[in-house]
Amino acid sequence: MDAKDESPSYAVSTQIVALILAVGFCVAVGVVGAVFTTPKIPTWYAGLEKPSWTPPNYLFGPVWTTLYILMGIAAWLVWRGGSWTATRAALTAFAVQLTLNAIWSPLFFGLESPLVGLIVIVLLWLMIGVTIYGFARRATLAALLLVPYFLWVSYASCLNFAIWRLNG
């Protein structure tokens, strides 16, 4: 290890880059989802029966963007909090839930399948719970940052179920 690796400014800049990458990766997952979602909003999704408690379409973008930012910060907090051996289980759970998150939009919107979306979102909800548990063992703040995500996906799961029932 050279002196540069041990200097405080190098460590801080490495942490900042890691934070930007973690947040950027999570936001990129949201962008991929939007590619499948956006074209279907005025067409297929607009024609679906939805419950009265469906939020307006303009709300989804800001909510999801905020949640992706919180996810990235949470993952970064866990990553910086220990060795790979210590954080592997929590970060693996995070990667699994992020993958489920990434495939939900292509399945629900892309395939126009509320049923397949429902199956995936239930698995996603479970994996967010597992991730929160794992994150809580590594960094309490990281777990707390995922609570709004868990609550939103709980609501989105109910919405997905209602759409499936109303249109199935």
N, C-alpha and C positions, 0 to 999 in steps of 0.2 A: 504494500500500500504506500503510495507516495504522499507527500505533505499536502498536496491539493485535496486528496480524498478525506483528510482529517480536518481541514479548515472549516470553521463555522459557516463562512459564506458559501462554500461549496455544498455543505450539508443543507443549508437553507434553500439554495437554488435547486438542488436535487428534489427537495420536498415540494417546492412550488411546481416544478415540471411534472412530478408524479401526480399532484393534485389536479393540475390542468388536464393531464392525460386521463385520469380516472373520470373526471366530470365530462370531458369531451367524449369519451367512449360511451358513457351512459346516454348522453344527449344524442349521439350518433345512432344509437339503438332506436330512440324516439323518432329520429328523422326517417329511418328505414320504415318504421311503422306508418309514418305519415304518408309515405309514398304509396302504400296500399290503401290507406284510409281516405285520403283527400278526394280522389276521383269518385269514390263510392258514396260520399256524403250526399251530393245532390241527386243521385240516381237511385241506387239500390236502397241505401239506408233511409232516404227520405220516404220511400214507399212502404217501409215497415210499420206495423202497428207497434206503438211504444207506450209504456205506462205514463201516467200524468206526471210522475216525479222524475221524468227524464230531464237532465239539465240541457240548457241551450247549447247548440254545437260550438259556439264561440268560446265556451268555458273550457273545453277539453284541452286545447293547445296550451294555454297558460298553466293549467293544473299539471298536465303531464310534464311540461318543461321544468317546472319547479320541482316535481318529484324526481326527475332524472338528475337534476343538480344535487338534490339531497342524497340520492343514492350514490353518486360519485364521491361526494364528501365522506359519506359513511364508509364506503369501501376503502378510501384513502386512509381514514383514521385507523381502520383495522390493519391495513397493510403496513403502515408505519409503526404500528404498535408491537411488532415482534418479528421473529424469524418465520420463514415459510413453514417450518414444522409446527410452530405455535398457531399460525393463522390459516393453515391449509384448509381445515374443515369448514371454517366460517367463509372463507373466500370461495371455496368450491360451491358451497350452498348458494352464495351470491351469484356465481357464474351460472348455475343451473336456473335460478329464478330469473335472471336477466335473459337467458336464452328462451325461457317460456314466455317472458314478456315480449321478446322480439318476434316470436312466431304467432302470437295471438292475432295481431292485425292481418297478416297474410291469410290466416285461416278464417277468421270471422268475416273480414271485409273482402279479401281476395277471392276466397272460395264461396263467399256469401253463405256461410254456414254458422248460424248461431249455436247449433248443437256442438259442433267441433270446437268452436270458441268457448263454449261453456265448459267442456271437458278440460281444455287447456287452462282456463282461468281458475278453475278449482285447484288444479295442480299448482298453478302459480301462487295462489293464495296460501296453500300449504307450505310451499317452499319459502315464501316471504316469512312465514312464522318460524320456520327452521332457521332462516338467515338471521332474523332478529335474535333468536335464542343464541346462536353462535356468536353474533356480534356483541351481545350483552356480556358474554364471557371474556371478550377481548377489550372492548371499549364501550362503556355505558352510553356515551353520547352518540356513538355510531348506531346503536340499537334504537335510541330515541329518535334519531333522524329518519328512521324507516317507519315509524309509527304512522305518520300521515299517509304514506304509501300503502301500508297495510289497510288502513281505514278506507282509502279511496278504492282499492281493489276489492274490498269487502262490498262496498256500494256498487262498483262496476260488475261484480259477480251477480249481485241481485238483479241489476239492470239486464245483464246478459241472459239470466234465467227468465226474466219476465218477457224479454223480446222473443226468446225461443218459444215460450208457452203461447204467446199471443200470435205467433206466426207459424208455429209448427204443425 
